[in-house]
Amino acid sequence: MKRIGFIGTGSMGKILIESFLDAHAITPNNVTITNRTIDKAKQIADSYEGVNVAGDARSLIKECDWVFLCTKPLQMIPLLEEVKDILTERHVLISITSPLLVEELEKITEAKVVRFIPSIVNRAQEGPSLVTFGQNVANEDKEELMRFFKTISTPELISDDVTRVASDIGCCGPAFISFLVEEMIKAAVQETNIKEDEATNIMESMLIGYGELLRKKYFTLQTLQERVTVPGGVTGVGLNVLRSEIGQQFNHLFKSTHEKYAEDRHLIQKQLTENNTRAETGK
């Protein structure tokens, strides 16, 4: 059985560890975790008897086969420079960040490289994850990794050119939708006599049922609208308001997220250039 390590137990690292363990995709005894603030890792280990806490990344890598890199993007390259001497071809390095490309990681390490971008909905063992394999990942490794990812998500193979927009939809999407839902609840409370907790309960129940309709393929997004909308009815009036007022809102959203992604990519590339310069000069 593979021994799996997680470097970084922040928000998404913690979600991944708990999701895989709760899905019984891995047993606690085969999991090693570490974090810069080691107490955060120990708190997770306290909840799952058998999970091992390593004192640092080097110790973790030495005892693990698959290594999830769950740090912030700008922390990844400095960390990999520190441990690249012990990351070998037997390791699979799994990055969860979008700005650092697989091909860039492959230039730093001899390990097999995979990018696995999770979504918060994976905590419920549902929803998408985004996967990109490096050139040196063998087919049998790909199959084993995809089986593993499927225990908590529906993995989608993506290319670099759609990484940001796919992340916007699958990973940032829950936050965007939550915001829109909150705004709908606020407006309902402001315009009518409904109480906020009452509106929230109804909305949450509706969203769960909505998800089940899509999961069971009873409707598509389009046919669901058509089925609910009665000619001359209330739903149609509401949809007309949305169509007339939504404008270019989501176009602006995607433009903004891509601009931020470009900034992150620039900082990553700057780090890579500085590393290459140091390597060439021997400093």
C-alpha positions in Angstrom: 0.0 0.0 0.0 1.3 3.5 -0.9 2.4 5.7 1.9 1.0 9.2 1.3 2.3 12.5 2.7 0.8 15.9 2.9 3.1 19.0 3.2 0.9 21.8 4.4 -2.2 21.5 6.6 -3.8 24.8 5.9 -7.3 25.2 4.6 -7.1 23.0 1.5 -4.5 20.6 2.9 -6.7 19.9 5.9 -9.7 19.4 3.6 -7.9 16.9 1.5 -6.5 14.9 4.4 -9.9 14.7 6.1 -11.7 13.9 2.9 -9.4 11.0 1.9 -9.4 9.6 5.4 -13.2 9.9 5.8 -13.7 8.2 2.4 -11.4 5.3 3.6 -9.3 5.9 0.5 -6.3 5.7 2.9 -5.8 4.4 6.4 -4.4 6.7 9.1 -1.3 4.4 9.5 -0.3 5.1 5.9 -0.6 8.9 6.2 2.2 11.3 7.2 1.6 15.1 7.5 3.6 18.1 8.3 3.2 21.9 8.5 5.4 24.9 9.2 3.3 25.4 12.3 3.6 21.8 13.5 0.7 22.2 16.0 -1.7 22.5 13.1 -0.6 19.1 11.9 -0.8 17.6 15.4 -4.4 18.9 15.7 -5.4 16.8 12.6 -3.5 13.8 13.9 -5.3 14.0 17.2 -8.6 13.4 15.3 -7.4 10.4 13.3 -5.5 7.9 15.4 -2.5 6.5 13.6 -1.7 9.5 11.4 2.0 10.3 11.7 3.3 13.9 12.1 6.7 14.5 10.6 8.9 17.2 11.9 9.7 18.7 8.5 9.2 18.1 4.8 12.5 16.2 4.3 11.5 13.6 7.0 8.1 13.2 5.3 9.5 12.7 1.8 11.9 10.0 3.0 9.0 7.8 4.2 6.3 8.5 1.6 5.6 7.4 -2.0 3.1 10.0 -3.0 3.6 13.6 -1.7 0.9 16.2 -1.8 2.3 19.7 -1.9 -0.3 21.9 -0.2 1.6 25.1 0.5 1.0 28.5 -1.0 2.2 28.9 -4.5 5.2 31.2 -3.7 6.3 28.8 -1.0 6.5 25.8 -3.3 9.7 26.6 -5.3 11.8 27.4 -2.3 10.6 24.3 -0.6 11.3 22.1 -3.6 14.8 23.6 -3.9 15.5 22.5 -0.3 14.3 18.9 -0.8 14.9 18.1 -4.5 18.0 16.0 -3.6 15.7 13.4 -1.9 12.8 13.6 -4.3 13.5 10.7 -6.7 11.9 8.9 -9.6 10.1 6.6 -7.1 8.1 9.6 -5.7 4.9 11.1 -7.2 4.8 14.8 -6.4 1.2 16.1 -6.4 0.8 19.9 -6.5 -2.5 21.4 -5.7 -1.9 24.9 -7.0 -2.7 26.3 -10.5 -0.1 29.0 -11.1 2.8 26.6 -11.1 2.8 24.5 -14.2 3.6 20.8 -14.3 6.4 21.3 -16.9 7.9 23.8 -14.5 7.8 21.4 -11.7 9.4 18.7 -13.8 12.5 21.0 -14.3 13.0 21.2 -10.6 12.5 17.6 -9.5 13.1 14.0 -10.8 9.8 12.9 -9.2 6.8 12.1 -11.3 4.7 15.2 -11.3 0.9 15.6 -11.1 -1.2 18.7 -10.6 -4.4 18.0 -8.7 -6.6 21.0 -8.0 -9.3 20.2 -5.5 -12.6 21.9 -4.7 -14.1 22.6 -1.3 -17.0 20.4 -2.3 -14.7 17.4 -2.3 -15.1 17.5 1.5 -18.5 16.0 0.8 -16.8 13.4 -1.5 -18.5 15.1 -4.4 -17.8 17.5 -7.2 -14.9 18.1 -9.6 -11.2 18.0 -9.2 -8.8 19.1 -12.0 -5.9 16.9 -13.0 -2.9 17.4 -15.2 -0.2 14.7 -15.6 3.4 15.3 -16.3 5.3 13.7 -19.1 7.1 11.1 -16.9 3.9 9.7 -15.3 3.4 6.1 -16.6 -0.1 4.9 -17.6 -0.3 2.5 -14.7 0.5 5.4 -12.3 -2.2 7.5 -14.0 -4.8 4.8 -13.6 -3.9 4.3 -9.9 -4.0 8.1 -9.2 -7.3 8.6 -11.0 -8.8 5.8 -8.9 -7.6 7.5 -5.8 -8.9 10.9 -6.8 -12.3 9.4 -7.6 -12.8 8.4 -4.0 -13.5 12.0 -3.2 -14.2 13.7 -6.5 -15.0 13.5 -10.2 -11.5 14.2 -11.7 -11.4 16.0 -14.9 -8.2 15.9 -17.1 -7.4 19.5 -18.2 -4.7 21.3 -20.2 -2.8 24.3 -19.0 -4.7 26.7 -21.2 -8.0 26.2 -19.4 -6.6 25.8 -15.9 -7.7 29.2 -14.6 -11.3 29.1 -16.0 -11.7 25.5 -14.9 -10.6 26.5 -11.4 -13.0 29.5 -11.5 -15.9 27.2 -12.2 -15.1 24.1 -10.2 -13.0 25.5 -7.3 -14.0 29.2 -6.9 -17.5 28.5 -8.1 -18.8 27.4 -4.6 -17.8 30.8 -3.2 -19.3 32.7 -6.1 -22.6 30.8 -5.9 -22.7 31.2 -2.1 -22.4 35.0 -2.6 -25.2 35.1 -5.1 -27.4 32.9 -2.9 -26.8 35.2 0.1 -27.7 38.2 -2.0 -31.0 36.5 -3.0 -31.8 35.8 0.6 -31.0 39.4 1.7 -33.3 40.8 -1.0 -36.1 38.4 0.0 -35.8 39.6 3.6 -35.7 43.3 2.5 -38.6 43.1 0.1 -41.0 40.7 2.1 -41.9 39.6 5.6 -39.9 36.4 5.4 -37.3 36.0 8.2 -33.7 35.4 7.3 -33.4 32.0 9.0 -36.6 30.9 7.3 -35.4 32.0 3.9 -32.0 30.4 4.5 -33.5 27.0 5.5 -35.7 27.0 2.4 -32.8 28.0 0.1 -30.4 25.4 1.5 -33.0 22.7 1.1 -33.7 23.8 -2.4 -30.0 23.7 -3.3 -29.6 20.2 -2.1 -32.6 19.1 -4.1 -31.3 21.0 -7.1 -28.0 19.2 -6.9 -29.8 15.9 -6.8 -31.8 16.7 -9.9 -28.6 17.3 -11.8 -26.7 14.4 -10.3 -29.5 12.0 -11.3 -29.7 13.6 -14.8 -33.4 14.3 -14.5 -32.7 17.7 -16.1 -30.0 19.8 -17.7 -29.5 23.4 -16.7 -31.6 24.5 -19.7 -34.4 22.0 -19.4 -34.7 22.7 -15.7 -35.4 26.3 -16.4 -37.9 25.3 -19.1 -39.8 22.9 -16.9 -40.1 25.4 -14.0 -41.2 28.3 -16.3 -44.9 28.4 -17.1 -45.8 30.8 -19.9 -47.0 34.0 -18.4 -46.0 32.8 -14.9 -43.9 34.2 -12.1 -40.7 32.3 -12.9 -40.6 33.8 -16.4 -41.0 37.3 -15.0 -38.1 36.7 -12.6 -35.9 35.2 -15.3 -36.6 38.3 -17.5 -35.2 40.5 -14.7 -32.1 38.4 -14.4 -31.5 38.4 -18.2 -31.9 42.2 -18.4 -29.8 43.0 -15.3 -27.0 40.5 -15.2 -25.2 42.2 -18.1 -21.5 41.5 -18.5 -21.1 40.6 -14.8 -19.5 37.1 -15.3 -17.4 38.3 -18.2 -15.9 40.8 -15.8 -15.4 38.1 -13.2 -13.4 35.9 -15.5 -11.3 38.8 -16.8 -10.5 39.7 -13.2 -9.5 36.2 -12.1 -7.4 35.8 -15.2 -5.6 39.1 -14.5 -4.8 37.8 -11.0 -3.7 34.5 -12.4 -1.3 36.4 -14.7 0.1 38.3 -11.7 0.7 35.0 -9.9 2.3 33.4 -12.9 4.6 36.4 -13.2 5.8 36.0 -9.6 6.3 32.2 -10.1 8.3 32.8 -13.3 10.4 35.4 -11.5 11.2 32.9 -8.8 12.2 30.3 -11.4 14.4 32.8 -13.2 16.2 33.7 -10.0 16.7 30.0 -9.1 18.1 29.3 -12.6 20.5 32.3 -12.2 21.7 31.1 -8.8 22.3 27.6 -10.2 24.3 28.9 -13.2 26.5 31.2 -11.1 26.8 28.6 -8.3 25.6 31.1 -5.6 
